[in-house]
Amino acid sequence: MPTGISSLDPVLNGGVPPGSVVLLVGEQGAGSREFVQSSLIYLSKMKSAGQNGENRILPEEMIYISFTRLTSSIIDEIKISYKPDLVSGIEENISFIDLSNFYFEKSVVPRGWYSRTSLLTEGDKTRASDSLIAELTDNLRKIKNKSLIIIDSLTDLNTTITGPEDWKQLIGFLRGLQRVSKTWRSTIYVLVSEGIFEHNRLMEVADCCDAIVDFKWEETTGRKRQRIMYFVKFSGAMPHLEENDLVKFASKITTEAGFEVSNIRVVI
C-alpha cells in the first residue's frame, strides 16, 4: 500500500507491506502528523483517479480514529495547512471515529465540553464504564480489509493507564492488532509523542509494531533546525532500505505539497 507521498514511495519500493502496524514517534512539530495528513490527502486523490496497479493496493477505506479531538477540528487543520486544490474534497474520502465520549466520561471534564447532548444514552453509559480499548477494538472490527487506519494517538491512551493491569491491557491490544492486521491486510499508523513512555515501556510498544518511524528536529549550521525522519525498523522493507543505505532522511513540509522527503542521506 503506497504512502501516497511521491518522494517516499520509491524509497520504500512502492509503499508499506500490507498488514503493517507502523508506529510514528514524533517530537513536537517534527512532521509525524503532517506525514499522516499528506498520506490521507494523496491517497484520497489516487483513489479518486482510480490509480490502482498490479503491485499497488489502494485502501478500501481511510479511517481516522481520535480520542480527544473534534472531527471538525481535524478537517479544519488539514484545510488551513495546505492549498485548497490539494485538499479539495478530502472529507468525502475519510471516515472519522470520535471516541471522546468514552475517553472523557470518567474524567472531571464537564459533559458539555465533549458531547453535544447533555446526557449520554444508557447504552453509551454502559460502554463508557468499560475499557476505552474495548470500544476501540469494537470499532476496528467493523472496518473493511485492505484499509488505511490512523490511531491518534497512543499519547491519549497512555493517560488512561493507572496501573499494571491497564498497561497489560494496552500491550495485549497492540499485540493482537499486530497479529490480526496481517489477516486484514490493512496499513495502521499509530501516532505517539516523543517521550510519553518510559524507555522500557516504549520498547514493549515498539516490539508490538512492524515498523517504527522517528520524526525529530536536528540542529544544522547557522543555528537552523532541520526536520529529520528515519526508520528504526521496518519489517518487509528494511532489507531494501539497508541495501541502498536509505535509512535517514531530511524532510520538509510545504503548503503546496505537504510532507516531502528531501536530501536522502547515506548512513555510513
C-alpha positions in Angstrom: 0.0 0.0 0.0 1.6 3.3 -1.0 2.0 6.1 1.5 0.9 8.4 -1.3 4.0 10.6 -0.7 5.7 10.6 -4.1 9.1 11.4 -2.7 9.0 8.5 -0.3 7.2 5.6 -2.0 10.1 4.8 -4.4 12.4 4.6 -1.4 10.1 2.0 0.1 10.0 0.1 -3.1 6.4 1.1 -3.7 5.0 1.6 -0.2 4.2 -0.2 3.0 3.9 -4.0 3.1 0.2 -5.0 3.6 -0.7 -5.8 7.1 1.8 -3.4 8.8 1.3 -1.7 12.1 3.5 1.4 11.8 4.5 3.4 15.0 5.1 7.1 14.2 7.1 8.6 17.0 7.4 12.4 16.8 8.9 15.3 18.6 6.6 18.3 18.7 6.3 19.8 15.2 8.8 17.4 13.6 6.4 16.1 11.0 4.7 12.9 12.2 1.2 14.5 12.0 1.9 16.1 8.6 3.1 12.7 7.4 -0.3 11.3 8.2 -2.2 14.2 6.7 -0.2 14.1 3.5 -0.8 10.4 3.2 -4.5 10.9 3.5 -4.5 13.7 1.0 -2.6 11.9 -1.7 -4.2 8.5 -1.3 -7.6 10.3 -1.5 -6.5 11.8 -4.8 -5.2 8.4 -6.1 -8.4 6.7 -5.1 -10.5 9.4 -6.9 -8.3 8.9 -10.0 -8.6 5.1 -9.9 -4.8 4.7 -9.7 -4.7 1.1 -8.7 -1.9 -1.0 -10.1 -0.7 -4.6 -10.3 1.6 -4.2 -7.3 -0.4 -1.4 -5.6 -3.2 -1.7 -3.0 -5.2 1.5 -2.5 -7.1 1.5 0.7 -10.7 0.3 0.6 -11.4 2.8 3.4 -9.4 5.5 5.1 -10.4 5.7 8.8 -9.2 8.4 11.3 -9.7 7.4 14.9 -9.4 10.1 17.6 -9.9 10.0 21.4 -9.9 13.7 22.2 -10.1 15.8 19.1 -13.2 17.0 17.3 -13.6 15.7 13.7 -14.3 19.2 12.5 -11.0 20.5 14.0 -9.0 17.7 12.3 -10.6 18.6 8.9 -10.1 22.3 9.5 -6.5 21.8 10.5 -5.8 20.0 7.2 -7.7 22.5 5.1 -5.9 25.6 6.6 -2.4 23.9 6.4 -2.4 23.2 2.7 -3.5 24.9 -0.6 -7.2 24.4 -1.5 -6.5 22.5 -4.7 -4.5 19.9 -2.7 -7.2 19.3 0.0 -10.4 19.8 -2.1 -13.0 17.1 -1.2 -10.7 15.4 1.4 -13.5 14.9 3.9 -15.5 12.9 1.4 -12.9 10.1 1.3 -12.1 9.8 5.0 -14.3 8.3 7.7 -13.8 9.6 11.3 -14.4 7.7 14.5 -14.6 10.0 17.5 -14.2 8.2 20.9 -14.1 11.3 23.0 -17.4 10.4 24.8 -15.7 7.2 26.1 -12.3 9.0 26.8 -13.8 11.8 28.9 -16.7 10.1 30.6 -14.8 9.2 33.7 -12.9 12.5 33.9 -13.7 15.7 35.6 -14.3 17.4 32.3 -18.0 18.6 32.0 -20.0 16.6 29.5 -20.9 19.8 27.6 -17.2 20.2 26.6 -17.1 17.0 24.7 -20.7 16.0 23.9 -23.4 17.8 22.0 -26.0 16.2 24.2 -26.4 16.9 27.9 -26.7 13.3 28.8 -25.3 10.1 27.3 -27.7 7.3 26.4 -27.9 4.3 28.7 -26.1 2.3 26.1 -23.3 4.9 26.0 -23.0 5.0 29.7 -22.6 1.2 29.8 -19.9 1.2 27.2 -18.2 4.2 28.7 -17.9 2.3 32.0 -15.9 -0.4 30.2 -12.4 -0.1 28.8 -11.7 2.6 26.1 -9.5 -0.1 24.4 -12.5 -2.4 24.3 -14.5 0.3 22.5 -11.6 0.9 20.1 -11.4 -2.8 19.4 -15.1 -3.0 18.6 -14.8 -0.2 16.1 -11.7 -1.6 14.4 -13.6 -4.9 13.8 -16.1 -3.1 11.6 -13.6 -1.6 9.2 -13.1 -3.2 5.8 -10.0 -5.2 5.0 -7.2 -3.5 3.0 -7.9 -0.2 4.6 -5.7 2.6 6.0 -6.3 3.3 9.7 -4.9 6.2 11.7 -5.0 5.9 15.5 -4.5 9.3 17.1 -2.9 8.6 19.5 -1.2 6.3 22.0 -0.4 9.5 23.8 -4.0 9.8 24.7 -4.4 6.1 25.6 -1.3 6.4 27.9 -3.1 9.0 30.1 -5.8 6.4 30.8 -3.3 3.9 32.3 -3.5 3.9 36.1 -1.8 0.6 37.0 -0.2 -2.6 35.8 -3.4 -4.1 34.6 -4.2 -1.2 32.3 -0.7 -1.4 30.9 -1.1 -5.2 30.3 -4.3 -4.5 28.5 -2.7 -1.9 26.2 0.2 -4.2 25.3 -2.3 -7.1 24.8 -4.3 -4.9 22.4 -1.2 -3.9 20.4 0.0 -7.5 20.1 -3.5 -8.6 19.0 -3.6 -5.7 16.5 -0.3 -6.6 15.0 -1.4 -10.2 14.6 -4.8 -9.5 13.0 -3.6 -6.8 10.7 -1.9 -9.5 8.7 -5.4 -11.0 8.1 -6.9 -7.6 7.4 -4.0 -6.6 5.1 -4.6 -3.1 6.3 -2.0 -0.4 7.0 -2.3 1.0 10.5 -0.5 4.2 11.5 -0.2 4.7 15.3 0.8 8.2 16.4 2.7 8.8 19.7 4.5 11.8 21.1 8.2 11.5 21.8 9.0 11.0 25.5 5.5 10.0 26.5 6.6 6.5 27.5 9.5 5.5 29.7 12.2 3.7 27.7 11.3 0.2 28.8 7.6 0.7 28.1 8.4 2.3 24.7 10.5 -0.9 23.9 7.4 -3.0 24.7 5.3 -0.9 22.4 7.9 -1.0 19.7 8.0 -4.8 19.9 4.3 -4.9 19.0 4.8 -2.9 15.8 6.1 -3.9 12.4 7.8 -0.6 11.7 9.0 2.4 13.7 9.4 5.8 12.0 11.0 8.5 14.1 10.5 12.2 13.4 13.0 14.6 15.1 14.5 18.0 14.9 18.2 18.2 14.1 20.5 21.2 14.6 22.3 22.3 11.4 24.8 25.0 10.6 23.8 28.6 11.2 21.7 27.7 14.2 19.0 26.4 11.9 16.9 23.3 12.6 16.0 20.6 10.1 13.3 18.1 10.4 14.6 14.5 10.2 12.8 11.3 9.5 14.5 7.9 10.0 13.5 4.3 10.1 14.3 2.4 13.3 12.8 -0.8 11.9 10.6 -1.8 9.1 9.6 -5.4 8.6 9.5 -6.4 4.9 11.2 -3.1 3.8 14.3 -2.8 6.0 16.5 -5.1 3.8 15.7 -2.9 0.8 16.4 0.2 2.8 19.7 -1.1 4.2 20.9 -2.5 0.9 20.5 1.0 -0.6 21.8 2.8 2.5 18.4 4.6 2.8 17.5 4.9 6.5 17.8 8.6 7.4 16.2 11.5 5.5 15.8 15.2 5.7 12.1 16.2 5.4 10.2 19.4 4.7 6.5 20.5 4.9 5.0 22.9 2.4 1.5 24.2 1.8 1.9 23.2 -1.9 3.0 19.6 -1.4 2.6 18.6 2.2 5.2 16.3 3.7 8.2 15.6 1.5 11.4 13.7 1.8 14.4 15.5 0.6 18.2 15.3 0.6 18.3 11.5 1.1 21.2 10.8 3.4 23.6 7.8 3.2 24.1 6.2 6.5 27.8 5.1 7.0 
